[in-house]
Amino acid sequence: MKGSYNFDLILILVLFLGFVPAFAQLENNIWYFGENAGVNFNNSSPTALSNGQLSTVEGCASISNSSGELLFYTDGITVWNRNHQIMLNGTGLNGHSSSANSAVIVPKPCSSNVYYIFTTDAEESESQSGFQYSEVNMALGNGLGGITGIKNVSLNTSNSESIAVVGNYDENIFWVVTADSDHFLAFQISNSGVNETPVQSDLGGNIALSTAFTTKFSASGARLVSCIGYQILICDFNNITGEVSSPLVVDFSGYGLEFSPNENLIYVSYNPWIWFSEVYQFDITLENGNEILESGTLINGGNQESYSTGALQIGPDGKIYVSIVDSPYLAVINNPNIAGLGCDFQSQGIYLNGANCQAGLPMKVPTNFGGCLSIISEDICFGNAANFSLEGDLESIESVMWDFGDPESGTDNFSSNFETVHNYSNPGVYEVSATVEGSFGIVSLLTNVTVYEMPLINPSVDFYQCDFNLNGFTVFNLNEVLGEILANFNGESVSFYTSEENALNEINEIMEPNAYWNESEGQDIVWVRVENVFGCFDIAQVNLFVSISQIPDDFVRNVFACDLLDGVDGDGISIFDLSDVNQEIQDMFAMEEDLVVSYFRNEMDALLEINEILDIENYTNEGYPYEQQLYVRVESNTDNDCIGFGGHLNLYVVSPPEFTVVSPVYLCDSEVLQGVLLEPIENLPSQNYLYFWESEDGSFLSNDVALNVSTPGTYYITLAYSNSLQCAITKSIEVNLSGLASIDIEDVLVVELSGNNSLTVENINDLGLGEYEFSLDYLDGPYQDEPYFEQIGPGTHILYVRDKNGCGIVSLVIEFMSFPKFFTPNNDGFNDTWNIRGLPRNLTNGSTVYIYNRYGKLIEKFYPKEESWDGKLNGEVLPSSDYWFVAEMMDNEGNIKKYRGHFSLVR
């Protein structure tokens, strides 16, 4: 059969690659970078190119067509066409030679001619052009391409240098992700163009996204990793909504990075100050940042004197290539899925024929969608035919072969019609494929269709209801039959009708099925429509019958209970035990078998069988103070026949003694020997009472009015009138042990010299017996439950810990250091120098502060107890910028703590 081998191979590749279009995708096979360097991946092994015009320090981009033929390349400032000439209107883009990702190229979905170049300015650039994009149309310039009037369109001005791109092939969209100072920004690119309103993801915390150098997506697009200042940030990405979430921070300073193809590892070029000489491998399958950091493996030997590494980029051959600054070689990691040194880093991977690398490599271009075809289908109910058709560029289609995923249907499982139908053999979820061949090549499309089951119902049920006035008419709660109609309720919607035709057509629904009166004396028929959540329905018949009560009218029972049993003072509400009456009613129907006796608060509830009283041993007469009538309903559990009905119970509440207690009572650990006095407070002290004190194990303690105890626990006091024990009331008093807190500096976590000095009292449950609250610097409060204080200024502070139960206050002295976020050395007498604030008293003169610029160059060194920095280097005034510091603080015992941070010099 013509083309059968190729078809099978392509289909296998489609399944392996996650259903990406199956035609050739060689858009990333030509690279131009560094100083006129280039690589061609179209051959069996990559070879050097020497014809490129691009010469740049960092970011660059290049793109080929789907056959691997060069289209154009750029450094983010100038664009060259495939003839290595400047493209029409191809100058003046606002990228920057010192931007880590000066340019990234993204195809417009479902277009064969239009591309977008996204650019970022350098962090240190004075122009601050930020994040912009320009449009390239390959139909211009006699087919060599040209930039249209959409040029240098600003998307964000306060931007980092990072850009990353990922595709959602189900939705035919790309996401271009960058970052400003506070958010990740995801811009959606569709066949409508660039959506200039981004999806913002605020990750919170102290993450300085504006310092992001490089951001990469995993092959699946589910994870995103970014080198941000002195951290690596690992996040989840939702390629449907564009949201970045679940940040995981690894304390590691990086520049270039790349995922392994299997997404288990990342590779990062590292050096905290100048270029990035070392390349590390990290295992990102681990659970937290510390474990990932500890998994780091230096794979290139860290030969800092020999070369400096920059960007990392996975190639079309699945290997990871590493740029080496000023080197005529492109380094390579041959086995990036292998953990450890087995990944095989080679510093001389590809000889560049005399050209040199710099810090950047072109980022991978996402491949386009090839026709943007999709399957149109809908889920169905079992027994109905499923319809299938194609949507997209139908004129380019030459043939289609459908596989409905239903092998039990035999030859009917396949069709070559553009629009087709299929009757499925069974309910279930089926994977439907359409292999489409056209001018764009061969594309395999997939979708799922669900064939839903019909509701499983009992087609006919009988429903009996009591006749409370003996006229043959009564009210039915039709919802009560649902348990007999539906064996297993699973979210189905139910509606009732007076005729079968109405039920089929969903017209004239019974709007109050919980209060339906039968229309024919003694009986009636209604129909119920049962529809599941998938829209599949069936109809059942409900036969209604009216029954007469067999409980005699003169059967009435009075039940008494004591007020205050519910713990509320004199409200006429109490707790009743109906067990004896319930047994008496059951004995009345001793000859009947399998009866259900139910109790209700009023007649209508009893008729409709709603709001049943379930706990008859602990019924509370809420809403009916002092007296209430209850209704009894007796049914046969065999045929649901109502055989007894009426208001046969009267409830009465009588008042008990009234008194209160104080609980809990606290016994400080310093007062155990003295004990604490417990006594009730009678509302009518002139009455004569009997007192019964008991321990929590039921042991009798005393008949005295008051009880002195020195042991924590629960104590019970029962009061009764001296002339009657019928309505005695028992209340409990909790006696708890409490005490002063015991705290020292080891119990406190102190964070200082940070953007937010804070202290946290750890293990507060181990401070003592009591319940504690906290205040900083104020003995009289206010106090707070949260053992955490932030934004603490430099100097000496006092932490107060108070027992909530009145057992006293303890204090702890704590010293804090901080640093100013900026200073202004303009000799105006304010903020003219920079230094650490709040230096502790035990700090020695050996403490040292080192100041660095953003490139890692040491600017100044001084002793904070004696000196400050005036913003100069060798007497020369330094410009406004961000500077970094390392503080080595030594106490009198020789202990050294190191702190890092950054601040701004403002002139």
MOVENHU-V242334 format. One record per residue. NEAR is the number of other ideal C-beta (glycine too) atoms within 8 Angstrom. D_CENTER is the distance of its C-alpha to the mean C-alpha in Angstrom with 2 decimals. Layout:
# MOVENHU-V242334
{{NEAR:D_CENTER} {NEAR:D_CENTER}}
This chain:
# MOVENHU-V242334
{{3:51.11} {3:50.47} {6:47.16} {7:45.95} {6:45.23} {8:43.22} {10:41.28} {8:40.30} {8:39.32} {11:37.21} {11:35.42} {8:34.67} {9:33.28} {11:31.10} {7:29.60} {6:29.18} {7:27.54} {6:24.92} {8:27.00} {9:27.60} {11:30.99} {11:33.78} {10:36.36} {7:37.02} {8:34.47} {13:36.19} {13:34.83} {12:34.07} {10:37.45} {17:39.20} {11:38.09} {13:39.84} {15:38.99} {13:40.63} {8:44.38} {10:45.46} {15:43.72} {15:42.49} {14:41.59} {11:42.23} {14:40.15} {7:42.13} {7:44.56} {2:44.28} {4:43.39} {9:42.26} {8:45.21} {12:45.68} {12:46.36} {9:48.71} {5:48.92} {13:45.85} {6:46.44} {13:43.17} {7:43.42} {14:40.47} {7:38.95} {15:35.28} {16:33.16} {17:34.68} {14:33.97} {14:36.05} {14:35.84} {13:38.11} {8:38.51} {10:37.50} {7:40.79} {12:40.14} {8:42.61} {9:41.83} {11:40.91} {14:40.33} {14:38.87} {18:38.15} {13:37.60} {18:35.76} {12:39.11} {10:41.51} {14:41.04} {15:43.54} {14:44.30} {8:45.22} {5:48.76} {8:47.47} {7:48.66} {8:46.79} {15:45.10} {9:46.32} {8:44.83} {14:42.96} {8:43.42} {6:41.89} {18:38.17} {12:36.32} {15:34.71} {14:36.09} {12:37.74} {8:35.87} {17:32.35} {15:30.31} {14:29.19} {18:32.05} {15:31.63} {11:29.47} {13:30.83} {13:28.85} {15:30.75} {11:30.50} {13:29.15} {10:32.03} {9:34.64} {4:37.26} {6:38.49} {10:35.83} {12:33.66} {14:31.75} {17:32.19} {14:29.44} {17:30.80} {20:29.81} {15:32.27} {11:32.77} {10:31.31} {6:34.91} {11:36.36} {3:38.31} {6:37.67} {8:33.89} {12:33.55} {12:29.83} {14:27.94} {13:30.22} {12:31.03} {14:34.30} {12:35.29} {15:37.64} {10:39.73} {12:41.60} {6:44.20} {9:45.59} {9:48.14} {3:50.01} {6:47.00} {13:46.16} {14:43.42} {12:43.07} {13:40.62} {11:40.71} {3:40.79} {7:37.00} {11:37.12} {10:35.28} {10:32.99} {9:30.85} {12:27.08} {11:26.26} {8:28.82} {8:27.03} {13:25.58} {14:25.04} {13:26.96} {15:24.12} {13:23.54} {13:21.77} {15:22.05} {12:20.43} {12:21.47} {12:20.08} {10:23.24} {4:22.35} {6:22.10} {12:24.80} {10:22.89} {14:22.24} {15:19.67} {13:21.32} {18:19.03} {18:20.56} {15:19.89} {12:21.69} {6:21.91} {5:18.60} {10:16.34} {13:15.71} {15:17.58} {13:17.31} {13:20.56} {11:21.07} {14:24.49} {10:25.91} {9:29.48} {4:29.73} {7:29.30} {10:26.96} {10:24.67} {7:25.35} {3:22.51} {11:19.43} {9:15.71} {7:14.84} {12:11.80} {6:12.45} {13:11.17} {4:13.34} {6:15.79} {6:19.10} {11:18.20} {8:21.21} {15:19.99} {11:23.50} {9:24.93} {15:23.06} {12:25.76} {14:24.31} {15:21.05} {12:20.88} {13:18.86} {11:19.18} {7:21.52} {7:18.96} {11:16.96} {8:13.67} {14:13.80} {15:15.18} {15:17.37} {15:19.24} {16:22.26} {14:22.02} {7:25.11} {7:25.32} {12:21.87} {15:20.07} {13:16.42} {13:14.44} {15:11.17} {9:9.37} {15:10.71} {8:10.52} {10:14.28} {6:14.38} {5:12.72} {12:13.35} {9:10.08} {12:9.73} {10:6.72} {5:6.70} {11:10.39} {10:13.00} {11:16.39} {12:19.74} {7:22.80} {13:24.95} {9:26.82} {14:26.83} {16:28.04} {19:28.01} {14:25.53} {12:24.98} {13:23.15} {12:25.32} {9:25.63} {6:24.00} {11:20.90} {9:21.51} {14:23.25} {14:23.35} {18:26.62} {15:27.01} {17:30.26} {13:30.80} {14:33.25} {6:32.47} {7:35.35} {6:37.15} {10:36.34} {12:34.08} {12:36.55} {12:34.53} {15:32.14} {13:29.67} {13:27.74} {16:24.46} {10:22.77} {12:18.99} {4:18.55} {8:18.82} {3:16.17} {7:16.61} {9:18.29} {6:21.61} {9:21.99} {15:21.35} {11:23.85} {6:26.35} {9:26.19} {10:27.57} {10:30.83} {9:33.31} {11:34.50} {12:37.12} {4:39.15} {7:38.28} {9:41.70} {8:41.19} {3:44.87} {5:45.07} {10:42.20} {12:38.99} {17:35.95} {18:33.60} {14:31.29} {16:30.15} {11:29.83} {12:29.68} {11:32.76} {7:33.60} {6:35.13} {7:31.88} {10:33.21} {13:31.71} {16:34.17} {19:34.43} {18:36.40} {14:39.08} {12:40.40} {8:44.10} {11:44.39} {9:46.20} {12:43.80} {14:40.24} {16:38.64} {12:36.86} {16:34.57} {9:36.09} {8:33.82} {15:30.29} {9:28.77} {8:31.02} {9:29.73} {7:32.21} {7:35.47} {7:35.90} {16:33.81} {9:37.20} {12:36.98} {9:40.19} {12:41.01} {6:43.64} {11:41.80} {11:43.30} {7:46.44} {15:46.17} {7:49.94} {5:50.51} {13:47.51} {10:45.01} {16:41.25} {14:39.53} {12:35.94} {16:34.26} {13:33.75} {13:32.80} {11:29.16} {8:28.70} {13:29.19} {10:26.96} {11:29.35} {11:30.05} {11:29.72} {10:33.40} {13:34.49} {11:31.09} {13:32.22} {10:30.20} {13:31.13} {8:31.53} {10:31.28} {7:30.21} {8:29.60} {12:32.76} {10:34.31} {12:36.45} {4:40.00} {6:39.19} {7:39.44} {14:36.41} {9:37.00} {14:35.87} {9:36.53} {14:35.39} {8:34.06} {8:34.56} {11:37.62} {8:39.84} {4:43.04} {9:42.04} {13:41.70} {6:44.69} {8:43.65} {12:40.86} {9:40.61} {14:38.37} {10:37.23} {15:35.91} {9:34.60} {11:37.09} {6:39.76} {6:41.40} {12:42.64} {6:44.85} {5:46.03} {9:44.27} {11:41.00} {9:41.88} {8:42.88} {7:43.88} {7:43.87} {8:41.67} {6:40.91} {10:41.05} {7:40.38} {14:39.81} {8:40.35} {14:38.06} {6:39.62} {7:37.01} {7:33.73} {7:30.61} {7:28.25} {12:30.29} {8:29.48} {15:31.79} {10:32.89} {13:35.15} {13:36.92} {14:38.11} {10:40.84} {12:41.90} {4:42.89} {9:39.49} {10:39.93} {11:38.29} {15:34.77} {13:33.15} {12:30.82} {9:28.71} {9:27.23} {8:26.67} {12:28.71} {10:28.39} {14:31.66} {13:30.98} {8:33.24} {11:35.44} {12:35.02} {7:37.18} {10:39.42} {9:42.79} {6:45.09} {8:47.31} {11:47.06} {8:49.45} {13:48.44} {13:50.89} {14:50.94} {14:53.37} {13:56.06} {9:56.28} {4:59.41} {5:61.23} {6:61.39} {7:59.37} {8:56.42} {11:53.17} {10:49.47} {12:46.92} {13:43.18} {14:42.51} {8:38.91} {9:40.50} {11:41.57} {10:38.08} {7:37.97} {7:41.19} {12:40.24} {12:36.79} {5:36.83} {5:33.03} {7:31.18} {6:27.92} {6:26.86} {11:30.12} {8:31.50} {10:35.08} {12:37.88} {13:41.58} {15:44.71} {8:48.48} {8:49.35} {9:48.09} {6:48.45} {13:46.26} {13:43.56} {8:43.71} {6:43.53} {8:41.10} {6:43.67} {6:45.09} {9:42.36} {11:43.26} {4:41.09} {6:41.58} {11:41.52} {9:41.15} {8:44.63} {13:46.76} {8:50.57} {14:52.58} {5:54.92} {6:57.68} {8:59.54} {7:58.41} {10:55.90} {7:53.64} {8:51.29} {13:47.81} {15:45.39} {17:41.67} {14:39.35} {15:36.29} {11:33.60} {15:30.42} {7:27.05} {8:28.26} {8:31.40} {12:33.87} {10:36.46} {10:39.62} {11:42.21} {13:43.87} {12:47.00} {15:47.15} {10:50.67} {12:51.15} {11:53.96} {15:55.30} {11:56.55} {7:58.89} {12:58.11} {7:60.27} {13:59.76} {4:62.99} {5:62.83} {4:64.49} {9:61.85} {7:60.21} {9:58.80} {7:58.18} {11:55.55} {8:55.46} {13:52.76} {14:52.72} {14:50.91} {13:48.29} {10:47.06} {9:43.66} {4:43.80} {7:44.49} {5:47.82} {8:50.42} {8:48.32} {9:50.11} {11:47.04} {13:47.30} {9:46.26} {10:48.47} {10:49.07} {13:50.27} {8:50.86} {7:54.69} {10:54.89} {11:52.47} {8:54.79} {9:57.80} {14:56.32} {10:55.46} {7:59.04} {9:60.32} {12:58.94} {6:59.89} {3:61.27} {8:58.03} {4:55.38} {7:51.58} {12:51.23} {8:48.23} {11:49.07} {12:46.56} {14:46.77} {14:45.67} {10:46.00} {7:47.92} {9:49.82} {7:47.34} {13:44.48} {13:46.91} {12:47.92} {11:44.38} {11:43.13} {7:40.20} {6:39.14} {9:41.08} {11:41.89} {4:40.29} {6:41.31} {11:45.07} {7:45.72} {7:43.64} {12:43.96} {9:43.60} {13:45.61} {5:42.97} {5:44.32} {9:47.86} {9:49.38} {6:52.57} {9:53.31} {8:51.63} {8:52.66} {14:50.48} {16:50.78} {16:51.17} {14:50.28} {15:51.60} {12:50.48} {12:51.40} {7:48.49} {7:50.54} {6:50.92} {11:48.93} {10:52.29} {13:52.48} {12:55.62} {15:55.33} {12:54.20} {11:55.09} {8:54.71} {11:56.35} {14:54.67} {11:55.33} {15:53.31} {10:54.82} {15:53.40} {9:55.83} {9:55.24} {11:55.07} {13:55.80} {10:53.46} {11:52.13} {7:49.06} {11:47.82} {6:45.74} {8:42.78} {7:41.28} {11:44.04} {11:43.34} {15:45.76} {13:45.44} {10:46.10} {7:49.08} {9:50.62} {10:50.55} {5:54.33} {6:55.01} {10:52.73} {11:51.42} {7:53.23} {14:51.72} {7:53.46} {11:52.80} {8:53.49} {11:55.66} {7:55.56} {7:59.28} {5:60.74} {3:64.24} {9:63.50} {5:64.50} {10:61.54} {9:61.11} {12:58.47} {10:56.79} {13:54.54} {11:52.56} {10:50.17} {8:46.84} {4:48.64} {5:51.10} {6:53.99} {6:56.42} {8:56.72} {7:58.97} {6:60.62} {7:60.69} {5:59.10} {7:56.93} {12:55.47} {8:55.01} {11:52.27} {9:51.24} {5:48.65} {6:45.01} {9:44.16} {9:44.37} {15:47.76} {12:49.00} {14:51.69} {10:53.39} {13:55.74} {13:58.32} {11:61.36} {8:64.42} {4:66.16} {7:63.30} {6:60.49} {5:59.24} {12:56.31} {11:55.19} {13:51.79} {7:49.81} {11:47.14} {9:45.29} {14:45.03} {9:42.49} {16:43.95} {10:41.40} {11:42.14} {14:40.80} {12:41.77} {11:41.38} {11:38.45} {7:39.24} {11:37.32} {6:38.03} {6:36.37} {4:34.89} {10:32.64} {13:31.11} {7:28.53} {8:29.77} {9:27.97} {11:30.56} {10:31.50} {11:28.03} {5:26.62} {8:25.87} {15:28.37} {12:27.16} {15:28.24} {9:26.54} {15:28.67} {8:27.44} {7:28.24} {8:29.43} {4:30.28} {5:32.90} {13:34.76} {9:37.18} {6:37.97} {13:36.92} {7:33.95} {12:33.46} {10:32.46} {15:32.56} {13:34.20} {11:34.67} {5:38.23} {8:39.30} {7:41.24} {3:41.42} {7:37.74} {5:35.56} {8:33.70} {7:29.99} {5:28.13} {5:25.39} {8:26.96} {8:25.50} {7:27.29} {7:26.38} {6:28.23} {12:31.29} {8:34.37} {8:36.67} {8:39.46} {6:40.22} {11:38.16} {10:38.74} {15:36.12} {13:37.42} {15:36.26} {12:37.70} {16:38.00} {8:36.96} {10:39.78} {8:42.50} {12:43.36} {8:43.26} {9:41.50} {10:41.18} {9:40.37} {11:39.25} {8:40.08} {12:37.41} {10:37.95} {14:35.43} {15:35.72} {14:34.01} {12:34.78} {9:35.16} {6:32.66} {9:35.71} {12:39.50} {10:42.29} {13:45.45} {6:47.77} {5:50.37} {6:49.83} {4:49.54} {5:45.82} {8:43.10} {11:45.66} {10:44.46} {10:41.26} {11:40.93} {12:38.83} {10:39.14} {12:39.69} {9:41.36} {8:41.93} {4:45.54} {7:45.51} {11:44.55} {9:47.32} {6:48.84} {6:47.49} {14:44.01} {10:43.23} {15:40.89} {11:40.45} {11:39.45} {13:38.17} {10:37.62} {10:34.54} {6:36.35} {10:36.84} {7:40.51} {7:41.89} {9:43.28} {9:44.47} {7:44.91} {11:46.01} {10:46.36} {15:44.30} {8:46.81} {6:49.56} {7:48.19} {8:45.59} {11:44.71} {7:46.41} {11:44.43} {10:47.21} {7:47.82} {4:51.45} {4:52.49} {6:50.80} {7:48.37} {10:44.85} {6:42.84} {6:39.81} {10:36.70} {7:33.89} {13:35.28} {12:33.88} {14:35.42} {10:35.76} {14:37.28} {11:39.09} {13:39.98} {10:42.73} {10:43.79} {5:47.29} {5:46.55} {6:45.61} {6:41.86} {7:39.90} {6:36.35} {8:34.84} {12:32.59} {8:31.23} {10:30.17} {7:31.18} {13:32.93} {10:34.75} {14:38.49} {7:39.38} {9:42.88}}
